[in-house]
Amino acid sequence: MERTRTPVVGGWFTGDDADGGFRLLGTRCSACAAVFFPREDAYCRNPRCPGDGELAETPLSPRGRVWSYTDGRYRPPAPYVSDPDAPWTPYTLVAVELEAEGMVVLGQAAPGVGIGDLAVGMEVEVVGGVLNEEAGTTWTTWHFRPVGVSG
């Protein structure tokens, strides 16, 4: 059965990992050059901004450095939605300082990448990933993967 690929949150990323074009999308204020992720479409969140700029969508750096990381070994409580009868699979969270923007973005590590594969300061890249699959839909998201590791 063919599933429709649907972003978990529309407008936060674009591209296809197959062509190397997967990117997180932020917005940049034309007045103060501040960059935001998640994107901001209403107003500049920089308190020092004169406030007369336009917010334009901008692709963020495809690479960054691990700022911190941890693993999730337990099922989060409600309102997190999960099947209590399904076995829990631990996952790895990575905080990455993006190369050009200098901002820290949080995301899951790519499948197969655990805390033993990461180190603070290690170079990683953002890649497309799958959060969940259900009848008719594959919910897509982003993951971080160490540079040079295929997957």
Phi, psi and omega in degrees: 000127178282129178256148174280128177275121184229127177297141177300318176229116181295139176084002180265344178203163183211164173096179183231131181298334182298327181259007179075010184262011181290129180216144167286147180246130175238192173231150179237134177277129181287340181278319186238355179070010177295142179245140183234138167213126001297160185304155177233123182247354184262311184202160178287129181274358179284116182294343180267359182287139177293345173083013182248019182263167174264148175259119183243139176298138179217133174290139181268167181307137178281349182226159176196190181238141179299124178264322177195166178200159177200173176238152178255104185258003180230158177282123179296153179284171175305145017271009175302134183259122174203160180279112183295343179272345180278145178295144180276131177251117178301153180223163181247130175258140182230130172260121187240129173274113183293142188306300186277322188278333181072010178265154180260128180240137180261140176195169176281151172287154178299151178307138180089352179259117180247181183295335177288346180264357186244157174210145176301133181093349180295142177280131178230163177234152177274135180224157176290150180210177180243128176272317185199153173233134176218176185314110174084350184225134168252115181274117184263154180209196175243154175226162173248137183225136176305139179298136179093355178259125178270161180174000000 
